[in-house]
Amino acid sequence: MLNVNRQVDHYQDFVKGVFPPALMQASKPMVLKGFCDHWPAVQAAKHSDQRMCEYLLSHYSGLPVTAYLAPHSAQGRIFYDDLHTGFNYTASKVPMPAVLERILSQAKNPQAPTMYIGSSNLQQYLPSFSENNAIDFADIAPLANIWIGNQSKIAAHYDFPLNLACCISGKRRFTLFAPEQISNLYPGPLEHAPGGQSISMVDFDNLDFDRFPRFQQAIDAAQVIELEAGDALFIPSMWWHHVQGLAPLNTLITHWWRNSDAFMGRPESALNHAMLSLRNLPKDQRQAWKALFDYYIFGHDDNDNRHIQPDAQGILAKPMNQHSARQLRAELLNQLKR
């Protein structure tokens, strides 16, 4: 287990089950201890894993879920194969009861394979679950997903949305890194990754500083927390997180949302377009474009456009309105067709 000394800070001023509005502006992770321990699902989990599974299935829609199976030799790590062209697990569509039954039956087997249901939409698979296990987000409408598995290790990765992750059963260890640690985390391929999201190639349980020398700097800056049933963790946008399931049955519910208008588009699209149009330019040209991006995108403030009349600012106006966003999107689509 990775030795990280810095613990994630605890957020104290909250009402159970009510998302604190102040966290919307938080720039670092925060733990909400016991935030959802009043939920019937958590109470079932604290009684027994069997009771927890029965509770989940009482809300099950009957639709098959995507389940991942990795051999015991993977030691719980959901990752690539040795050539990084495939993966070390198989995925199949199966009924949820079959997965839960197998997890329970293998709970005391030290040679058990890794069994995992990842990122399954709560409304689709457990449509009545939120009736008695809900969070008051006021005017936010997050996307809620459930994650279920035995002992597992999900490689460090980032998500664009903000996230409130609620531990419903078992125990999960989160190791978190600020976005600026990306170069010390050695990300893998962008278009071919477990779960579709670029991951750190570092094996946290078998450190290789000859291959990944800068990872020591990431360790020095990391934060860690172990969530128990009823605890919640707020993860800001773009923070890297490695997630380890420590118990025979671990259940997590994530709530994802963005704090910008959806019509603004996905930032990943801008990155992909830059890969196509900028990454292979000569270095001096890349530096010139870097200066433009710093001026227009990353370094600007609200007063930068005072030298332009308001009605002439166009897409430079902040915030961009929906009409301008749609016009810009249409122009981009036309350019990509050429």
Buried (B, 14 or more C-beta within 10 A) or exposed (E): EBEBEEEBEEBEEBEBBEBBEEBBEBEEBBBBBBBBBEBEBBBBBBEEBEBBBEBBBEBBEEBEBBBBBBEEEBBBBBBBEEEEEEBBBEEEEBBBBEBBEBBBEBBEEEEBBBBBBBBBBBEEBBBEBBEEBEBEBEEBEBBBBBBBBBBBBBBBBBBBBBBBBBBBBBBBBBBBBBEEBBEBBBBBEEEEBBBEBBBBBBBBEEBEEEEBEEBEEBBEBBBBBBBBBBBBBBBBBBBBBBBBBBBBBBBBBBBBBBEEEEEBBEEEEEEEEEEEEEEEEEEEEBEEEEEEEEEEEEEEEEEEBEEEEEEEBEEEBEEBEEEBBEBBBEEBEEEEEE
